[in-house]
Amino acid sequence: MLEKIWNIKEKNIPLQKKLSKELGISSILAQLLINRDITDPKVADVFLRSKACDLHDPFLLKDMDRAVERIARAIAGSERIMIHGDYDADGITATALLWNVLKDMKAECVTHIPNRLEEGYGLNDKAVRSAAGKKIGLIITVDCGISSNKQVDLARDLGIDVIITDHHEICGIIPDAYAVISPLRDDCLYPFKHLSGVGLAFKLACALTRDTSYPVLEHLDLVAVGTVADIVSVIGENRILIKYGLSKLKDTKKKGLRALLDITGLSGKDLVSTHVGYMLGPRINAAGRIGSPDLALKLLITDDEAEAQRLAKRLDDENRSRQRIEEEILQNALIKVENEINFKNDRVIILSSESWHEGVIGIVASKLVDRFYRPTILISEGKIPCKGSGRSIEGFHLFNALSECRQYLSKFGGHQGACGLSIEKARIKDFRRSINTLASAVIMPENLMPKLDIDMEIPLGALNERLIGELDMLGPFGPGNPKPVFASNDVELKRDPVMVGKNGLKFWVTDNNVTCEAIEFRRRSQIGRLTAKDRVSVAYIPVISRWNGIESIQLNLEDIKIVASS
């Protein structure tokens, strides 16, 4: 196991006192706000009590007015509209949202989500020609299109206008579409730059329905699912969209989402981001990874109860198949790491195989990053060109690195932490050498040690139900707004750790005044070597555990360091 470097954030006592007094909160919550660069009391108040009315005007997005005008004209003229999405949960929820809104506006529209294995990512020539054959007058892309210059030109030649809504990084010239809605445009003054694909689709829906009584907020359930599943930063507008979206999701009227909640055992529960990230999102994604993404889309837009239950069961089965395939690839990749990777020279892990399913290699790459803490790209050689998917670590911008190595790639896209690419098999070796040469100048040995950001050191006695209730005010949590992590130093194990479930360990720690139960759900540390009376420092997320009607404080362990052995 790689030892983690603990980065304990510095306290600001004067600012703590100011925020605590003006907002009526604890000094601990005040420090957590400071750690998130929220230091102004008014900004902090908005953050803690964020409301849907804090969302920005959608018409601040460049080209939003043109898009609304063109869609209104298409509806008035009974033109056929194609919504072209993407095969992941973000793209599928975005497609479902816009389809629902346009259908309610009496638009004549169809949907198209490309098959990952047959068509690949984004708008493609075949889809454009198919649209022309179906007499489509307008294509609206969601969660894709920002790099589809050639396809936009083809559509125009065939008499089809294109409206692009896409949140991905812009590489090169923006397509010459009728409207291009992207907060990342240099000429776009929209104040929030981190919307997901479904977040942008929601903004378009808000603009289309602004002067009507249409209940557009009812679609925040889809926005929450897609935004969480796409692992975008949970800050600013995204945090508001997820917060209210989770509330809508719990009581959703959409039969498909209700069926998904039923099959995952989440019906009736107070939902948090992790429910979406680990239970709902993977089932929607599974359809696009190893089967047809249309299954997931049909689930999200169906009005038929029986069909919803049937499709939810199919997605659940697909997800189980995905997990089996993923585990096989992971075990194979671990053998390849041992045989092919020289950790003294290779800053980036790049592996390839003809047998790997391209739909799940991104998930496996993420697991290898967790294990070895190095940027990782896995390539499936099953087709021509080969398809790759990568994940990165802090301090190594994966998209920028691919841009530097573009001469070896047929196609690529992504952002700082993740990427997708196409490459000819003969170029993989040169690409591996090139990106590792680049990485050796950027990634220093100390960058290859995983880091754990810790908000505060506190004694166990500082933990109580009131504090943990305050921590919930910071949610929903996710990238950019992680769950608060605390550290308590030099505490003693009351008894030997015991197994919990398949991979978990449980033990009790005490500072001789307060005793708490601590649990590690995935055996990532050295707990297995510990015994009663050992003294340790623990880093953890505190929660309220409820069991048989009894509530107690539980420490969900992030890391542990041995202070002294008994």
Secondary structure, 3 states (H helix, E strand, C coil): CCCCEEEECCCCHHHHHHHHHHHCCCHHHHHHHHHCCCCCHHHHHHHHCCCHHHCCCHHHCCCHHHHHHHHHHHHHCCCEEEEECCCCHHHHHHHHHHHHHHHHCCCEEEEECCCCCCCCCCCCHHHHHHHHHCCEEEEEEECCCCCCHHHHHHHHHCCCEEEEECCCCCCCCCCCCCEEECCCCCCCCCCCCCCCHHHHHHHHHHHHCCCCCCCHHHHHHHHHHHHHHCCCCCCHHHHHHHHHHHHHHHCCCCHHHHHHHHHCCCCCCCCCHHHHHHHHHHHHHHHHHHCCCHHHHHHHHCCCHHHHHHHHHHHHHHHHHHHHHHHHHHHHHHHHHHHHCCCCCCCCEEEEECCCCCCCHHHHHHHHHHHHCCCEEEEECCCCCEEEEEECCCCCCHHHHHHHCHHHCCEEEECCCEEEEEECHHHHHHHHHHHHHHHHHHCCHHHHCCEEEECEECCHHHCCHHHHHHHHHHCCCECCECCCCEEEEEEEECCCCEEECCCEEEEEEECCCCEEEEEECCCCCCHHHCCCCCEEEEEEEEEEEEECCEEEEEEEEEEEEEEECC
